[in-house]
């Protein structure tokens, strides 16, 4: 038996250290938390995408009493972008969240497993890694592709 050690490269920075377009995406993700519908979890998540053509698309989580009929913010944004701009690659994805207390989370939140798979398939479809910005009041995590969060991924059909 052989042990494999998998490493991820995730950078940690402050909001001010990011480029102006990246800060704008995070602000859009934060604003999108206000449009979230989360009557059950009270956990409001917003996402914003920068597409190859320069368009910015937002999304937010939408819950439903009949689980799993809701959708996460990341998938909401990615699917919206796919419907509006089907030939445009996603270049950057920003995610922000408000906890059950209504305040922005101190630390970044990460995409769920289903969203990670959707991001992987979006990267695979366009043959382009997506830069991911995970916002928290105390720090921002930055990674150059979802495989940093999910190094072993399913990409075959």
Secondary structure as UniProt FT lines:
FT   STRAND          11..13
FT   HELIX           15..17
FT   HELIX           20..32
FT   HELIX           33..35
FT   TURN            39..41
FT   STRAND          44..51
FT   TURN            52..53
FT   STRAND          56..60
FT   TURN            67..68
FT   HELIX           73..84
FT   TURN            86..87
FT   STRAND          90..98
FT   TURN            100..101
FT   HELIX           113..126
FT   STRAND          131..135
FT   STRAND          140..144
FT   HELIX           146..148
//
